[in-house]
Amino acid sequence: MPRVFAPKEFCLFALASCISAPLFAQSLQTIPSLPLATFQDSLGVNLHIEYTDGQYANAAAVLSDLQFLGIHNVRDQVPQPANWLPVGQGLAAMQMLGANGIHFDLIAAPNQALATNMQQLDNLQKTQPGMVISVEGPNEINNQPVTAPGLSNEQAAENYQRSLYSAVHSDSNFANVPVYYLTGGDQIDLSANPGLADYENGHPYPHTEEQPWSWLQLEFNQRFINPSALPKAVTESGYYTLPQSTDWGGVDEPGQAELVLNDYFDAALQGIVHTYMYQLLDAYPDPTGTILDDHFGFFHLDGTPKVLAYAMNNLSRAFPQDKASSPVTVQAAISGLPASTGHAFALTGSDGSIAVFLWNEAPVWNTAAQILQWVTPVPVTVQIPGSWNVSYFTPALPATIPLSGSNGTYTTTVASYPTALIFRKQ
């Protein structure tokens, strides 16, 4: 029986993945939790809306793809002025997306003047108030150096970052809009350098198809002194579907789906406020199968969904966009979850529901064979006292499965990607 999920395999996999069990006695513990709406707001994806020589030229299709995923936060670059054709048409496309509920983190790249960046940001925010939710400093200065007379790359980038921070926070259109720090620079203590950023920012790309948990931690520990001082955002991460790649390592589509889901959930569990995967589309043809950047997308070149896109669609179907709610303490007894690789994370709905997500972050990719390797599902029992209607969610299925149990106790087989028991009050 296949453990990977693809549209034709949904039912076979899901029905074999959960069973109920009788009550057992174990002490309750507080498990990490977030309001469902907060988690949903953490999910983001990168766009290149001004790249009109590829699939991003169709902004209406981009909107449709985002709605299919259930994602409303995106990352892109501040659009170029309208007279900078053909890229100058990005402003109108972004305004259309903003009018349809899409929010932007925008990179204020130093390849155009700061005043121009601020003017374009104002144009967007005035047209659709609230569509710009964060502004970001220079992108990957290790790959795209910032130049200024007499200054090193690092000095020039930091000076630009400081000017950007001041400009954003002195602009009334951006009250309470945070500024993210630049990426690709030297290690820094932002708490000892006020006036640079409100958020730490990182690009943890796991190599050799490894699970994301340690890569997320390593990124911020290496780049920031006192990394717990400020909130965190991941503005790029992801896995590309090019298994034969000789770069840092690609995966197949089911592998990408598992690992990106883990990336999103790991980041939220580690307290990262926003996570933007790279990227929405495979925007360009790659006939030789050698350009890894053309294979990070959630969607194929022809616009059809990859397995990852189906999984995200199933997640959004099972958990429609919730309204904001206050954090809730969740107490549960969980037995059987692997100590070193297992994770439990609860999402609490505004209706009082509790979704306990469980996953076993064991290695899933066999690099030598270039295949997704079997990880034996682990029986895990969850108990939450009370009277509940309980269902099981897997990203392999577009609907949840009702379960029966005893006194709030249920057993499921936990896979190497997040599945959930959803508890709703009777």
C-alpha positions in Angstrom: 0.0 0.0 0.0 1.5 3.4 -1.0 2.2 5.8 1.8 2.8 8.8 -0.6 -0.2 10.8 -1.5 -1.3 11.5 -5.0 -4.9 12.1 -6.1 -5.6 8.5 -7.1 -4.2 7.2 -3.8 -6.1 9.3 -1.4 -8.7 6.9 -0.1 -6.5 3.8 0.2 -4.0 5.6 2.2 -6.3 7.6 4.5 -8.5 4.7 5.5 -5.5 2.7 6.6 -4.1 5.5 8.7 -6.4 5.8 11.6 -8.1 3.6 14.2 -9.9 4.2 17.4 -9.0 2.7 20.8 -10.4 2.3 24.3 -9.5 4.6 27.2 -6.1 4.5 28.8 -4.9 6.4 31.8 -2.0 8.9 31.4 -1.2 12.2 32.9 -2.3 15.3 31.0 0.4 17.8 29.8 0.2 21.2 28.1 1.1 20.8 24.5 2.2 23.7 22.2 -0.7 25.4 20.5 -1.7 28.4 18.4 -5.1 29.8 17.3 -6.0 28.3 13.9 -6.2 31.8 12.4 -2.7 32.6 13.6 -1.3 29.5 11.9 -3.2 30.2 8.7 -1.7 33.7 8.7 1.8 32.3 9.0 1.5 30.5 5.7 3.0 32.3 2.7 4.6 31.8 -0.7 6.9 33.7 -3.0 5.8 35.3 -6.3 7.6 37.0 -9.1 4.7 38.9 -10.5 6.8 41.2 -12.6 8.4 38.3 -14.4 6.1 38.6 -17.4 8.2 36.4 -19.7 6.9 33.3 -17.9 3.9 31.9 -16.1 3.6 34.8 -13.7 2.4 37.0 -16.6 -1.1 35.7 -15.9 -2.0 37.4 -12.7 -5.6 36.1 -12.7 -4.2 32.5 -12.8 -1.9 33.4 -9.9 -4.8 34.5 -7.8 -6.7 31.3 -8.7 -3.7 29.3 -7.6 -3.4 31.1 -4.3 -7.1 30.6 -3.6 -6.7 26.8 -4.5 -3.9 26.6 -1.8 -5.8 28.7 0.8 -2.9 31.1 1.1 -3.4 34.8 1.3 0.1 36.1 2.2 2.8 36.4 -0.5 6.3 37.8 -0.9 7.6 39.7 -3.8 9.7 42.8 -4.6 8.4 46.4 -4.5 7.1 46.9 -8.1 9.1 49.0 -10.5 7.7 52.3 -11.8 5.2 52.0 -14.6 7.6 53.4 -17.2 10.1 50.6 -16.6 8.5 48.3 -19.1 7.8 45.5 -19.3 8.3 44.9 -15.5 6.5 48.1 -14.7 3.1 46.4 -15.0 3.7 44.7 -11.6 1.9 47.5 -9.7 -1.4 46.9 -11.4 -1.2 43.1 -10.9 -0.4 43.6 -7.3 -3.3 46.0 -6.8 -5.6 43.4 -8.4 -4.3 40.7 -6.0 -4.7 43.1 -3.1 -8.2 43.9 -4.0 -8.9 40.1 -3.8 -7.6 39.7 -0.2 -3.9 39.0 -0.9 -1.4 40.5 1.5 2.2 41.3 0.6 5.7 41.2 2.2 7.7 43.4 -0.2 11.4 43.5 -0.6 12.6 47.1 -1.0 15.6 46.3 -3.2 18.4 48.9 -3.4 18.6 48.6 -7.2 16.1 51.5 -7.3 16.2 54.6 -5.1 14.7 54.4 -1.7 12.3 57.3 -2.5 11.0 55.3 -5.5 10.5 52.2 -3.4 8.5 54.3 -0.9 6.4 55.9 -3.6 5.5 52.5 -5.0 4.7 51.1 -1.5 2.5 54.2 -0.9 0.7 53.6 -4.2 -0.1 50.1 -3.1 -1.1 50.8 0.4 -3.3 53.8 -0.5 -5.1 51.8 -3.2 -5.7 48.8 -0.9 -5.1 49.8 2.7 -3.6 46.9 4.6 -2.4 44.9 1.6 1.3 45.6 2.5 1.8 43.7 5.8 5.6 44.0 6.0 8.6 45.6 4.2 11.9 43.8 3.8 15.4 44.9 3.4 17.9 43.8 0.7 17.6 40.2 -0.5 20.5 37.8 -0.1 23.3 40.3 -0.3 25.8 37.4 -0.4 24.4 36.8 -3.9 23.3 40.3 -4.8 25.8 42.8 -3.3 24.8 46.3 -2.4 27.2 49.0 -3.6 28.0 52.4 -2.3 31.1 54.6 -2.7 33.8 53.7 -0.1 31.7 51.0 1.7 31.8 47.3 1.8 28.8 45.2 0.7 27.8 44.7 4.4 28.2 48.4 5.3 26.2 49.6 2.3 23.4 47.1 2.9 23.2 48.0 6.6 23.0 51.7 5.7 20.2 51.1 3.3 18.4 48.9 5.8 18.6 51.7 8.4 17.3 54.3 5.9 14.5 51.9 4.9 13.5 51.3 8.5 13.3 55.1 9.2 11.3 55.8 6.0 8.7 53.1 6.7 8.2 54.1 10.3 7.9 57.8 9.4 5.2 57.1 6.8 1.7 57.2 8.2 0.5 54.7 5.6 2.6 52.0 7.4 1.6 52.4 11.0 2.3 49.1 12.7 3.8 47.6 9.6 7.0 45.8 10.6 10.4 46.0 8.7 12.2 42.7 8.2 16.0 42.6 8.3 18.0 41.9 5.2 19.2 38.4 4.3 22.6 37.0 3.4 24.6 39.3 5.7 27.0 38.8 8.5 25.9 37.7 12.0 24.4 40.6 14.0 22.7 41.4 17.3 19.6 43.3 16.3 18.7 44.0 19.9 22.0 45.9 20.3 21.4 47.7 17.0 18.1 49.5 17.2 16.7 51.2 14.2 17.4 48.4 11.7 14.5 46.0 11.9 11.5 44.7 13.8 11.9 41.1 12.7 14.8 38.7 12.2 14.7 37.2 8.7 16.1 34.0 7.3 16.3 31.7 4.3 16.8 28.2 5.6 16.9 25.9 2.6 17.5 22.3 3.9 20.2 20.5 1.9 20.5 16.8 1.0 16.7 16.5 1.3 16.9 16.7 5.1 13.9 17.5 7.3 13.5 21.2 8.1 13.5 21.3 11.9 17.2 21.7 12.5 17.7 23.9 9.5 15.2 26.4 10.8 17.0 26.5 14.2 20.5 26.7 12.6 19.5 29.6 10.4 18.7 31.9 13.2 21.3 30.7 15.6 24.0 31.4 13.0 22.8 34.7 11.6 21.7 36.4 14.9 23.4 37.0 18.2 20.7 36.7 20.8 18.2 35.2 18.3 15.3 35.2 20.7 15.3 39.0 21.0 12.9 39.7 18.1 10.1 38.0 16.2 11.2 35.8 13.3 10.2 35.5 9.7 11.3 32.9 7.1 11.0 34.6 3.7 12.4 31.8 1.7 12.6 28.0 2.2 11.5 25.0 0.2 12.3 21.9 -1.8 12.5 21.5 -5.5 11.2 18.6 -7.6 14.3 17.6 -9.5 15.5 14.3 -7.9 18.4 13.9 -10.2 19.9 17.3 -9.3 23.5 17.4 -8.4 23.1 20.7 -6.5 22.1 20.6 -2.9 19.5 17.8 -3.7 16.0 17.6 -5.1 13.1 15.3 -4.3 10.1 13.9 -6.1 6.6 15.4 -5.8 5.4 13.4 -2.8 8.7 14.1 -1.1 8.3 17.8 -1.7 4.7 17.7 -0.3 5.8 15.9 2.9 8.8 18.1 3.5 7.1 21.5 2.7 4.2 20.6 5.0 6.7 19.8 7.7 8.5 23.1 7.0 5.4 25.1 7.5 4.4 23.3 10.7 7.9 23.2 12.1 8.3 26.9 11.6 5.0 27.7 13.4 5.9 25.3 16.2 9.2 27.1 16.6 7.5 30.4 17.0 8.3 31.8 13.5 5.5 34.3 12.7 5.5 34.1 8.9 6.9 31.5 6.5 7.1 32.1 2.8 7.9 29.1 0.7 9.8 29.5 -2.6 7.8 29.6 -4.9 4.3 29.4 -6.3 5.0 28.4 -9.9 7.4 26.5 -12.0 7.4 29.5 -14.3 9.9 28.5 -17.1 10.6 25.4 -19.2 13.7 23.4 -18.3 14.1 20.9 -21.1 17.5 19.7 -19.8 16.3 19.2 -16.3 19.2 21.1 -14.8 17.9 24.4 -13.5 16.7 23.8 -9.9 15.1 27.3 -9.7 12.5 26.2 -12.2 11.2 23.3 -10.0 10.4 24.8 -6.6 6.8 25.6 -7.5 3.6 24.3 -6.1 2.3 24.1 -9.7 3.7 22.6 -12.9 4.7 24.7 -15.9 1.4 23.9 -17.5 -0.5 25.2 -14.5 -1.6 21.8 -13.1 -1.2 21.3 -9.3 1.7 19.2 -8.0 1.1 16.8 -5.1 2.0 19.6 -2.7 -0.7 21.9 -4.1 -3.3 19.1 -3.6 -2.1 18.6 0.0 -2.4 22.4 0.7 -5.9 22.4 -0.9 -7.0 19.6 1.3 -5.6 21.4 4.4 -7.6 24.5 3.4 -10.8 22.5 2.8 -10.5 20.8 6.2 -9.7 24.0 7.9 -11.4 27.0 6.2 -10.1 30.4 7.1 -10.9 31.0 10.7 -11.5 34.3 12.5 -9.0 35.6 15.0 -9.3 34.2 18.5 -7.2 34.3 21.7 -4.7 31.6 22.5 -6.0 28.6 24.4 -4.1 26.3 26.7 -4.5 22.7 25.5 -3.9 19.8 27.8 -3.7 16.3 26.4 -2.2 12.9 27.2 -0.2 11.7 24.2 1.5 8.2 24.1 3.7 6.6 21.5 5.1 9.6 19.7 8.8 9.1 19.0 10.8 11.2 21.5 13.5 12.5 19.2 11.6 13.0 15.9 7.9 13.2 17.0 6.0 16.5 17.2 2.6 17.4 18.6 1.0 20.8 17.9 -2.6 21.9 18.5 -4.5 24.5 16.5 -7.5 25.9 18.3 -10.5 27.2 16.4 -12.7 30.1 17.3 -15.6 27.6 17.6 -13.8 25.8 20.5 -12.4 23.0 18.3 -9.0 21.6 18.9 -6.9 20.0 16.1 -4.0 18.0 17.4 -1.4 17.7 14.6 1.1 14.8 14.9 4.1 14.0 12.7 7.2 11.9 12.9 10.1 13.8 11.4 12.2 10.8 10.5 14.4 10.9 7.3 12.2 10.4 4.3 14.5 10.7 1.3 17.0 8.1 0.1 19.6 10.2 -1.7 21.5 7.3 -3.3 18.4 5.8 -4.8 16.6 9.1 -5.4 13.4 7.8 -3.9 11.0 8.5 -1.0 11.8 5.9 1.6 9.3 4.1 3.8 8.9 5.4 7.3 6.9 2.9 9.4 3.7 4.6 10.7 3.7 4.9 14.5 0.6 4.1 16.7 0.0 7.2 18.9 -2.8 7.6 21.4 -4.3 11.0 22.2 -6.6 11.7 25.1 -8.4 15.0 25.8 -11.0 14.7 28.5 -14.5 15.7 27.7 -17.3 14.8 25.3 -16.2 15.3 21.7 -17.1 14.5 18.1 -13.7 13.5 16.6 -12.5 13.2 13.0 -9.2 12.4 11.4 -7.4 14.6 8.9 -4.7 13.6 6.4 -3.5 15.9 3.6 -4.0 12.9 1.4 -7.7 13.3 1.5 -10.1 16.2 0.7 -12.4 15.2 3.5 -12.0 14.2 7.2 -13.0 10.8 8.6 -15.3 10.5 11.6 -13.8 8.5 14.5 -15.3 6.8 17.6 -13.5 6.5 20.9 -14.0 6.3 24.6 -13.9 9.3 27.0 -11.9 11.4 24.7 -9.2 8.8 23.8 -8.2 8.0 20.3 -5.4 6.1 18.5 -4.0 7.0 15.1 -1.0 5.9 13.1 1.3 8.9 12.7 3.1 9.4 9.5 6.2 11.4 8.5 4.1 14.5 7.7 1.3 16.3 9.7 -2.0 14.6 10.2 -4.5 15.5 12.8 -7.3 14.4 15.2 -9.9 17.1 15.3 -11.9 17.4 18.5 -15.2 19.3 18.4 -17.5 19.8 21.4 -20.6 17.7 21.3 
